[in-house]
């Protein structure tokens, strides 16, 4: 026998760690909600990364978690974080992810504004770091793939406000999402939809993903559009305009790479279309770890990638991405330098041993186009 559920409009009184836990709880009450699973029972064989020393990322076979889309009747979206709240007034943790302890989630301290009710179907695409290019592509937009697989017609999409950047508007237009379909979050947001549609978060562990986010974004932003492939054959991605993970001896690095025919590119100066053009034209890319490498989805199979890491911060995301996309991946870790001005490991600037970088270029089969003798 179905039990009536009291609907709420204030702060959540608890949480479900997973959306499937909420679905099971509802079934025990006699309610049967839509919960569709996709990309089930997938595994992938990752080949080891290459470098001057033992592999930074060893060969492994990984089981990839499934993805889902859930429909939450009378569900709410709370606060500028875009937290998802069930009709029985619980936070759905797995689709309202924050890298903090559960009891410190901002949904429990947000001051809800007046309840705004929408009669249609609203999809939630919020993510805690959606202001960065990588996460915008793969933790926000890529989830549209799951919505399309579900076959559910979406009237409105919820995105984090985060002072929308040009790359956000450009990519939304490329995906065919118009401005009148967008609802941006705000500090006291308290929105209830007749049907709240929630796709699972793409990231299943810290900066670890299945293949579908990358394949979808490649298809939507690259394969469905015409690019001329007139960019440079070899490119170096500079982080000179960033406040973290910069190459401190970039002058030395660019002098070396100039001998090997590399062109330095500052991605902040380019539109998304220009970034796609640059990466899809290249046969070799050298870059410090950062969001710019999100564009690896637009490279051709066999493109040589050299990713440079700071000491003690070596996320797997671009190695995994290179495996999924059949790119030729090499890594290099700066082992001796710590910048006292950088407080967090993920912010550390990098001092590149230029002789080691040249050895890695040769290991990758990237030949100099100008010898030191010819250069004079």
N, C-alpha and C positions, 0 to 999 in steps of 0.2 A: 504494500500500500504506500502511495507517494505521500511524503510528509511535506507540509508547507514550510517554506524557508522565509524567514524574516529578512527583508531587504534593508540594507544600511547605506548611509551616505557619509559617515564620518571616518575616523582613523580605524585601520584594521586592528582586530583584537587578537590576531595570531597569524600563523603562516603555514602553508604547505610547502615542503621543500621541493616537491616536483608537481608539475601539472597532472601527471598520471595519478598521483596520490589523491588530488582533489577529485578527479574523475571517478576513482574507485570509491571514495567517500560518498559521492553522489549516487553511485549505483547501489550502494548499501541502503540508501534512503529511498530507492525506487526510481531515481532519475537516471536517464540514459542520455548523456551528452555526446556530441560529435567529437571524436578524438581519432584523427587519421595519422597513421605512421607511414613514413617514406624512407627510402634508402636503408632498408633493413638487411641484416646479415651480410654486410659488406666488409671485406678485409682488403688490405693493400700491402704489397711487398715493397718496402723502401730500400733502395740501394744506398750504401754508405757514401757519405760525403768524401770529397778528395781534398788533399792538402799536403803540406810539406812534412807533417808528422802523422801520427796515428789518426784515424778518422775522428773528427769532432762528433759526428753523428753516425753511429754504427748501423750496419744493416739490421733491419728488423721487419717482422710481419705484425701488423697491428689490426685488431678488430675495430671497426669504425662504428660508433654509436648511431642508432637510427635517429631520424628527425621526425617532427610531428607538426600538425596544425590542430588546435583545439578551438571549439566554439563555446563561449561563455555567455549565456543569456543574461542580460541585465548586469554584465560585468562593468567594472569601473577602471578608469585611468586616473592616477592620483599624482599630483605634484609635477615639477619640472623634470623629474627623472623618468616620468612616464611609467610608474609602477602599476602592475596589474593586480586588481582586487576582485575577488570572487563575490558572488551575491551573498554568501554567508559571512562576508567581511573578513576574509583572510588574504594575506599577501601571497601571490605565487612567486616563490623565490627564484625558481630556475628561469623565468622569463622576465624577472625584474632584477637581474644580476647586479651586484655591487661587490667590489673586492674588499669587503669589510665584514666583521662578525655579523651574524644574522640579527641580533638584537639591536645593532646600531644602524640598521637600514633606515634611510631618511623617511620612508613611508610611515614609520611609527611616530615621527615628530612633526611631520608636515601639518600646517594649518589648512584644512580643506576650505576652499571657497564655496560659493553657492553651487549647488548641483546643477550641471548642465546636461540635459537629456537629449539624445539623438535617436531618432526613430529607425535609422538605417543600420547598415552593417559596417563596422569600423575595425580596421586591422591595426594592431599595435606593432610598430617597428622601432621602438625605443631601445637604446643601448647606452651604457654609461660613458663610453668614449667615442660617441658618434661624431665628434667634432674633428677627429683625425681621419685622414684620407683612407688609410688601410681599413680601419674599423667601419667607416662609412660604407665602403664598398662591400665588405665581406660579412659584417655583423649586422648591417642594416639592409642595404639594397638586395643582397643575395637572398635574403629570406622571402623576397617576392617570388622566387622560384617555388618555394613551398606553397605559397598562396595559390599560385597558378596550378600546381599539381592538385590542390584540393578541389578546384572547380568552383569555389565559392566566389560569388560576385561581390566585390568590395566597393563601397560607396565613398569611404574616406580612409585616409591613412594618417596615423599619429606618428610624428617624428619629434625628436628632441629639438628644442629651440636652438641652444648653443650658438647663437649669432651665425645664422646660415652663411656658408662660404660660397663663392662662385662655383667651386667644383660640385657642391651639393645640388645647386639649381641646374647646372649643366647635365649632370648624370640623371637627375630626375626627368629632364626633358628627353634624354636619349632613351629612357625606359618608357616614355609615353605617359608619364604621370603629370597631370596639369596642376597648376597652383590651386585651383578651386577644389581639388581633391585632398588637399593637405591640411591637417590640423597640427599646429606646433604646440608643444607643451609650454606651460608657464608655471611660476612658483606655486600658486594656490589652485592649480587645475584640479577639478573634481567632475569628471565627465563620465556619464553612464550611457551605454549604447544598448539598443534592443538586442543586438548581437555583437559581442566583442570577439574578434577572431585573432588568435595569438599563435604565430609560428614559433617554433623552438629557436633558441639562440644557436648560431652557427658554431661558435667556439665551444668545444666539449671539454677542454682542459686548457691551461694557460697557453694561449697562442697556438693551440692545436686544432686542426680542422679536418673534416672529410674533404673529398675532392669536389663535391657538388657546388660549393660557393664559388670556386675559381672557374669551373667549367661554365657555370651560368653567366658570370660576369664577362668572361671571354666572348661567349655567344652574343650577349646583349649589347655590349659596348664596342666590340671589335668586329665580329663576323657578320653582324647585320648592317654594318656601315662600310662605306668605301674609303680606304686609306691608300695614299699614293706610295708609301714606303720610300720616301725621298730623304729620310734622316741619315745621320752618320752611321757608318758600319760598326764603329766601336765607340762606346760612350762611358764616361765616368760621371757618376751622380754626386754632385757636390752638396754638402749640407752647410755651406757657408752662411746661409740665412737662418739656420736653426740655432737654438740656444743650448742644444745638447747633441751628443754623439758627433761632434765636428771633428774633422781631421786637423790636428794641430799643426802638422808640417805639410799642409796641403800644397804649398809651393813646390816642395821636393817631389811630392807624389805626382803632381801634374806635369812637372818637367820630365819625369821618367815615362809617364803614360803618353806624353807627346811623341816620344821616340817610337812608341808602339801604335801610333795613329789614333789615339783616343781623343775625343772631343768632350770637354767638360760641359755638363748640363746642370742648370739650376732649375729644378722642377717647379719651384714656387713662381717662376716667371712664365710658365706655360699653362695653357688651357688643358683640360682633360684630353681633348682631341689631339692636341700637340704632344702630350705625353704618350698617348697610345701610338702616335706616328713614330715617335723616337724609339720606343721599345720594340715595336713590330719591325722596324728597319734594321735593328742592331743584330750583329752576330756575336758580339762580346760586350759584357757589361761589368764594370767594377764599381762597387758602392759600399759605403759603410751601412750597417744595419739601420733601417728606418722605413718610414711609411712609403717613401718613393718606390721601393721594391714591390709594392702592391701591384705595380704595372707589369710584373712578370707574367701575369695572365695573358698579356698581349704579345708575348714573344713567340717565335717559331720554335718547334722542337729542335733540339741540338744547340740552341744558343748557349754560349759559355757565360756562366755567372760566377763572379768572384765576390763573395760577401765578406766584409771586414768587420770584426767584432771588437768591442772593448773587453777588457779583462773582466771576468765574472758575470758577464751578461750575454748569453748566447742562445736566444730563443730559436726554436726549431722551425718556425712557420715558413720561412722561405726555402729551407731545405726540403720540407714536405711538399711545398708548392711546386718546386722544381721537379720533384719526383712525379707528381701528378701530371705535370705538363711536359715531361720528357726533356727537361733542360739539363745541360751539362754543368753540374754545380760543384764549386770549390769554395773552401772557407779558409779564413786566416784570423787568428786571435792575437791581439796585442797583449803580451803577457807581463810586461814589466811596469806599466805606467798607471798611476792613479792620480787623478786631478783633485787636489784638495778643495777646489772651488765647487765641485759637483757633489752634492749631498747623497744622491741615490745612485745605485748601481746602473739603473737603466738610463741614466743621464750622462754617464762618463764619456768625456771626450777621448780621442784616440790619437796616439802617436804611432805612425806606421813605420816599421823598419823597411826602408826602401829596397835594400838588397834582398830581403825575404819576399817582398812583393814581386820583384823582378824574377826571382826563382819560380814563384807560383805562376806567373805569366807563361814562362817557358814550359812548366809542367802541363799547363793547359793547352799547349801547342799554339800559343799566340806569339807570333814572330814580330820582331822589331821591323819597322819600315825605314828606320834611319839609324845606322850604327853610331856609336860615340865618335868614331874616327871621322865619319862623314859629316857629323855635326860640327866637328872641329874643336 
